[in-house]
Amino acid sequence: MTQLSQAKSGIITEQMQRVAKHENIDPDSLRELIAQGKVVIPHNVHSPARAMGIGKNMKVKINANIGCSDMGSSLDEELRKLEICNRYQADSVMDLSTGSHLHEIRSKIRENTDLILGTVPIYAVAAKLEEQGKDIRSLEADMLFDEIQAQAEEGIDFITVHAGINRFSLDSHLKDKRTLGVVSRGGSLLKRWMLHKNSENPLYEEYDRLLKICSEHDVTLSLGDGLRPGALSDATDSSQIGELIVLAELAKRARKAGVQVMIEGPGHIPLNEIQANVKLQKCLCDDAPFYVLGPLPTDIACGYDHISGAIGAALAAWHGADFLCYLTPAEHLCLPDLDDVKQGIIATRIAAHVADIARGHPQAREIDDAISQARRKMDWEKIFALSLDPDWSRQRKNNSSMDAQDHCSMCGNLCAIKTDKANE
C-alpha cells in the first residue's frame, strides 16, 4: 500500500510518525493532509530514504539536481556532488544524467545517500536510443514504461513525467508565438515525438499503466511542466496554462488510484506574476504540493541564476510553493561543478528558510533567534555552528580577525555591539 492509500484507510505509517516528529505536527493531522493529497512522503517501498514530508504545513523543502551529460562529468564527479548535497542538507536529489552508464550512476547514487531520490525516466530512454544511433522519434511506449518499471524496482522515490503534454495542451502551444518555445528537455522530446508520429503522448494515453507501476512501488509522481516558460515574455501564456489544466486532471486521477502526486511549476516568471501562478496551481490542483524550478524573475542573471532563483523561490514559497528545485550559477551555461552545487543548495536553503519564517512555521524562527543571541554574546563558535556554512563563516572571520574575540574586522574596536555592551 502507498502512503496515500494507507492514510485514506486511517493508518499512520512509520514514515508518517517520523515526518510528524520532524515537523512538530500531530500525526493524525498529518495523516489527514496526506489522505487529502495535500502532503506527500516520497518513499519507494524499496528505498532507504529518510521520510520527508512535502506540502501543506510542512517546512519548505529543496531539491538539488546532479547528473552527467554526454559532454562531461563522471561517476566519481557525480558522487562528489552527492557528498555536497548530503553535507549542505538538500532534502532530495535528482539524477538528471543524460550520458552513458546511467544505470550504474543511478545505482551508486542510491547506495550513497538516504536523501529522497528522483529521476526523469525519459532521459534514460533517449540516451539508450542515441547509443543505437536513433533519436526520440524511434520511441515505443513499451520502452518508456519498461524504464519506469525498472527504476521503480531500483528504489527511485519520485519521477518526473511530462504527461500533461497531450493533444489539447500541445494544440494550445502550437498557437502561441513563444520567444523560446519549449525549454524542458522532456517536453521537447515528447513534442517532437508527438508531431512526428501524429499520436497522443503515451504517458497521457496510458496513464493508468503508469499509475499501476507507481502504486505497486509507491513512487510519487511529479507531474512535469513540459511547457513551462523559459523567458519572461513567455510567462503565464496559453501553453503553460493549458498544460496546467491537464495536470490538474491527472493529479485527481492519481489520488483516486492511491498514487502520491506533486505538480511542477513554471520557470521564468516576472516577480509580479509569481503569486498568481502559485494561487492558480493550488486552486486548479486541489492544493497538491507545488514543486517549482526557481522561478526566475529575470532573464539577465547568467552566471548568477542561483541568486535570481532564490529571489523568485522565496516569494513563491511564501505564497504557497512547497518544494524548491535549486538553480546554480551554471544554469543556462554549463554542467554544474562542485562549487556550483554548493552555491545552489545554500542559496535555495536561504530562500526556503526565509519563506518558512514568513509562513509562520513554529520551528523556523528558533535558529534565527539563537544566532542573534550568540551575536550579542560574541559567541563566535555558536554563530559558526548555527550558520548554513559553518566552515566558510569561520574561515572568513578567522582569516581577517582571528585574535579579536570581541569584534570583527568590519568595525574593529568601534563594534556597535561591543560599545553597547559597555553601557550595561
C-alpha positions in Angstrom: 0.0 0.0 0.0 1.1 3.5 -0.7 1.4 6.3 1.9 -1.7 7.8 0.4 -3.8 4.7 0.4 -2.8 3.9 4.0 -3.6 7.5 5.0 -7.0 7.1 3.4 -7.5 3.9 5.4 -6.8 5.7 8.7 -3.3 4.1 9.0 -0.4 6.2 10.5 2.7 4.6 9.0 6.2 4.6 10.4 7.2 7.3 7.8 4.2 9.5 8.9 5.4 9.2 12.5 8.9 10.3 11.6 7.6 13.2 9.5 5.2 14.3 12.2 8.0 14.4 14.7 10.3 16.3 12.4 7.6 18.9 11.5 6.3 19.2 15.0 2.7 18.3 13.9 0.1 15.9 15.3 0.5 12.5 13.4 -3.3 12.3 12.8 -3.4 15.8 11.3 -0.5 14.8 9.0 -2.3 11.6 8.0 -5.4 13.6 7.1 -3.3 16.0 4.9 -1.8 13.0 3.1 -5.2 11.5 2.7 -6.3 14.7 1.0 -3.3 14.8 -1.3 -2.0 18.0 0.2 1.2 16.4 1.6 3.3 13.6 0.1 6.0 11.5 1.6 8.1 10.3 -1.4 9.3 6.9 -0.2 9.5 4.0 -2.6 8.8 0.7 -0.8 12.4 -0.4 -1.8 14.0 2.8 -0.7 16.4 3.6 2.1 15.5 7.3 2.0 14.6 9.1 5.2 11.0 10.1 5.4 10.3 13.7 4.4 7.0 15.5 4.1 6.4 17.9 1.2 3.3 20.1 1.2 0.8 22.0 3.3 2.0 22.9 6.8 5.4 21.3 6.2 8.7 23.2 6.1 9.7 24.2 2.6 11.9 21.5 1.1 14.7 21.9 -1.5 15.9 19.6 -4.3 19.4 19.5 -5.9 20.0 18.3 -9.4 23.1 16.4 -10.3 24.0 14.1 -13.2 26.4 13.8 -16.1 25.8 14.6 -19.8 27.4 13.3 -23.0 29.8 16.2 -22.8 31.1 16.0 -19.3 31.4 14.6 -15.8 31.9 11.0 -14.5 30.6 8.7 -11.8 33.3 9.9 -9.4 32.4 13.5 -10.0 28.7 12.9 -9.5 29.4 11.1 -6.3 31.4 14.1 -5.1 28.4 16.3 -5.9 26.3 13.9 -3.9 28.5 14.4 -0.9 27.9 18.1 -1.2 24.2 17.5 -1.3 24.4 15.4 1.9 26.8 17.8 3.6 24.8 21.0 2.9 21.5 19.4 3.7 19.5 19.2 0.5 16.2 17.4 1.2 16.3 15.5 -2.1 18.5 14.9 -5.1 17.5 14.3 -8.7 19.8 12.3 -11.0 19.3 14.1 -14.4 22.1 12.2 -16.2 21.8 12.0 -19.9 25.2 10.5 -20.9 26.3 6.9 -20.7 26.3 4.3 -17.9 23.1 5.8 -16.5 22.1 2.7 -14.6 25.5 2.5 -12.8 25.4 6.2 -11.9 21.8 5.9 -10.6 22.6 2.8 -8.6 25.7 4.3 -7.0 23.8 7.5 -6.1 21.0 5.4 -4.5 23.7 3.4 -2.5 25.4 6.6 -1.2 22.6 8.7 0.1 19.4 8.5 2.2 18.1 11.6 0.6 14.9 11.3 -1.4 15.9 10.4 -4.9 14.2 11.4 -8.1 14.7 10.9 -11.9 13.3 11.7 -15.3 13.0 8.3 -16.9 12.6 9.6 -20.5 16.2 10.8 -20.3 17.4 7.3 -19.9 15.3 6.1 -22.8 16.6 8.9 -25.1 20.2 8.1 -24.1 19.7 4.4 -25.0 18.2 5.4 -28.4 21.2 7.6 -29.0 23.6 4.7 -28.3 21.7 2.8 -31.0 22.1 5.6 -33.5 18.5 6.6 -33.2 16.6 9.6 -31.7 13.4 10.1 -29.9 11.3 9.6 -33.0 12.0 5.9 -32.6 10.5 5.7 -29.2 8.0 3.0 -28.5 5.7 3.2 -25.5 6.9 0.0 -24.0 10.5 1.3 -23.9 9.3 4.2 -21.6 7.2 2.1 -19.3 9.8 -0.6 -19.0 12.3 2.0 -17.9 9.8 3.4 -15.4 9.2 -0.1 -14.1 13.0 -0.8 -13.8 13.6 2.5 -11.9 10.7 1.8 -9.6 12.2 -1.6 -8.7 15.6 0.2 -8.0 14.0 2.3 -5.3 13.5 5.7 -7.0 11.3 7.7 -4.8 9.8 10.1 -7.3 9.8 10.5 -11.1 9.1 13.5 -13.3 6.8 12.6 -16.2 5.6 15.0 -18.8 2.2 13.5 -19.1 0.5 16.9 -19.3 1.6 17.4 -22.9 -1.4 15.9 -24.7 -3.2 16.9 -27.9 -5.1 19.6 -26.0 -2.2 21.4 -24.4 0.1 20.8 -27.5 -2.6 22.5 -29.7 -2.6 25.5 -27.3 1.2 25.6 -27.5 1.3 25.5 -31.3 -0.9 28.5 -31.5 1.4 30.5 -29.2 4.2 32.7 -30.6 6.8 32.0 -27.9 10.2 33.6 -27.8 11.9 30.3 -26.6 9.4 27.6 -27.5 9.9 24.5 -25.3 12.8 24.7 -22.8 12.0 21.5 -20.9 14.2 18.6 -22.2 11.5 16.0 -21.6 8.8 18.3 -23.0 10.8 19.0 -26.2 11.4 15.2 -26.7 7.7 14.4 -26.4 6.7 17.3 -28.6 9.0 16.1 -31.3 7.7 12.5 -31.0 4.0 13.5 -31.0 4.4 15.7 -34.1 6.4 13.0 -35.9 4.0 10.2 -35.0 0.9 12.3 -35.1 -0.1 10.4 -31.9 -1.1 11.1 -28.4 1.6 11.2 -25.7 1.9 7.6 -24.3 2.3 8.9 -20.8 -1.2 10.5 -21.1 -2.8 7.9 -23.2 -1.6 5.0 -21.0 -1.7 7.0 -17.7 -3.4 4.1 -15.9 -0.5 1.9 -16.8 1.8 4.5 -15.2 -0.4 4.7 -12.1 -0.3 0.9 -11.7 3.6 0.9 -11.6 3.6 3.8 -9.1 1.0 2.2 -6.9 2.9 -1.1 -6.7 6.1 0.6 -5.6 4.8 3.8 -4.0 6.6 6.0 -6.5 5.5 9.6 -6.1 4.6 11.2 -9.4 6.0 14.7 -10.1 3.9 15.9 -13.0 6.3 17.8 -15.1 5.8 21.2 -16.6 7.0 20.3 -20.1 5.6 23.6 -21.5 7.0 25.8 -18.8 8.1 29.3 -19.9 11.8 29.7 -20.5 11.6 33.5 -20.9 9.7 36.3 -19.2 8.0 37.1 -22.4 6.5 33.5 -22.5 5.2 33.6 -18.9 1.6 32.7 -18.0 0.6 32.0 -21.6 -1.9 29.5 -23.0 0.8 26.8 -23.4 1.6 26.9 -19.7 -2.0 27.2 -18.5 -3.3 24.6 -21.0 -0.8 22.1 -19.6 -1.6 23.0 -16.0 -5.3 22.3 -16.7 -4.3 18.8 -17.9 -2.0 18.3 -14.9 -5.0 19.1 -12.6 -7.0 16.3 -14.2 -4.1 13.9 -13.9 -3.5 14.7 -10.3 -7.1 13.9 -9.5 -6.8 10.6 -11.2 -3.5 9.8 -9.4 -5.1 10.5 -6.0 -8.1 8.3 -6.8 -5.7 5.5 -7.7 -3.8 5.9 -4.4 -0.7 7.4 -6.0 1.0 10.3 -4.4 1.4 13.3 -6.7 3.1 16.7 -6.9 2.8 19.4 -9.6 5.8 21.0 -11.2 5.7 24.7 -11.8 6.9 27.4 -14.1 10.5 28.5 -14.7 10.8 32.2 -15.9 8.1 34.3 -14.3 8.1 38.1 -13.6 8.0 38.8 -9.8 4.6 40.4 -10.1 3.1 37.2 -11.6 4.5 34.7 -9.1 1.7 34.9 -6.5 -0.9 34.5 -9.2 0.8 31.4 -10.6 1.0 29.7 -7.2 -2.6 30.5 -6.3 -3.8 29.3 -9.7 -1.9 26.0 -9.3 -3.2 25.5 -5.8 -6.8 26.2 -6.9 -6.8 24.0 -10.0 -4.9 21.1 -8.4 -6.8 21.0 -5.1 -3.8 22.1 -3.1 -1.4 19.5 -4.4 2.2 20.0 -3.4 3.8 22.5 -5.8 7.4 21.9 -7.0 8.9 24.9 -8.6 12.1 25.5 -10.6 13.1 28.9 -9.4 11.1 30.6 -10.5 13.4 33.0 -12.3 12.1 36.6 -12.2 14.7 37.9 -14.7 16.5 36.6 -17.7 19.7 38.6 -17.3 21.4 36.8 -14.5 23.6 34.4 -16.4 26.3 33.1 -14.0 24.2 34.3 -11.1 20.9 32.5 -11.6 21.2 30.9 -8.1 20.6 34.5 -6.8 17.8 35.3 -9.2 16.3 31.9 -8.5 16.5 32.4 -4.7 14.6 35.6 -5.0 11.8 34.0 -7.0 11.8 30.9 -4.8 11.4 32.8 -1.6 8.4 34.7 -3.0 6.8 31.6 -4.5 7.3 29.6 -1.2 5.8 32.5 0.8 2.7 32.3 -1.3 2.4 28.5 -1.1 5.0 26.6 -3.1 6.2 23.6 -1.2 9.3 22.2 -2.9 12.1 24.3 -4.5 14.4 23.0 -7.1 17.7 24.7 -6.8 19.4 26.7 -9.5 23.1 27.0 -9.7 25.5 29.6 -11.1 25.9 27.3 -14.1 22.2 27.4 -15.1 21.8 28.1 -18.9 25.6 27.9 -19.3 27.2 24.6 -18.5 27.2 21.4 -16.4 27.4 22.4 -12.7 30.7 21.7 -10.9 31.2 21.0 -7.2 31.1 24.7 -6.2 28.1 25.4 -8.3 26.2 22.6 -6.5 27.2 24.0 -3.1 26.2 27.6 -4.1 22.8 26.4 -5.5 22.0 24.5 -2.3 23.0 27.3 0.0 21.0 29.9 -2.0 17.9 27.8 -2.1 18.1 26.8 1.5 18.1 30.6 2.3 15.0 31.0 0.2 13.2 28.1 1.9 14.1 29.4 5.3 13.0 32.9 4.6 9.7 31.5 3.4 9.3 29.3 6.5 9.7 32.4 8.7 7.1 34.3 6.6 4.7 31.4 6.7 5.0 31.2 10.5 6.3 27.6 10.7 6.7 27.1 14.5 10.4 26.0 14.3 11.6 28.5 11.7 12.5 31.4 13.9 14.2 29.4 16.6 17.6 29.3 14.8 17.4 33.0 13.9 16.7 34.0 17.5 19.5 31.7 18.7 22.1 33.2 16.3 21.1 36.7 17.3 21.6 35.9 21.0 25.0 34.4 20.1 26.0 37.6 18.3 25.1 39.6 21.3 27.4 37.5 23.4 30.1 37.4 20.7 29.9 33.6 20.9 31.6 33.0 17.6 31.7 29.3 17.7 27.9 29.2 18.3 27.5 31.6 15.4 29.5 29.4 13.1 27.7 26.3 14.2 24.3 27.8 13.5 25.3 29.2 10.1 24.3 27.5 6.9 28.0 27.1 6.0 30.0 26.9 9.3 33.4 26.3 7.7 33.1 29.3 5.4 31.9 31.7 8.1 34.6 30.6 10.4 37.2 31.0 7.7 36.1 34.5 6.8 36.2 35.6 10.4 39.5 33.9 11.4 41.4 35.0 8.3 40.6 38.6 9.0 40.5 38.9 12.8 41.5 35.6 14.3 42.8 37.1 17.6 39.9 39.5 18.1 37.3 37.5 20.0 35.1 40.5 20.9 34.8 42.1 17.4 35.5 41.5 13.7 37.4 43.4 11.1 34.3 45.2 9.8 34.1 47.7 12.7 37.1 46.8 14.7 37.1 48.5 18.1 34.1 50.6 17.0 31.9 47.5 17.1 28.4 48.7 17.9 27.6 45.6 20.0 30.8 45.9 21.9 30.2 49.6 22.6 26.5 49.0 23.6 27.5 46.2 26.0 29.9 48.5 27.7 26.9 50.6 28.8 25.4 47.7 30.6 
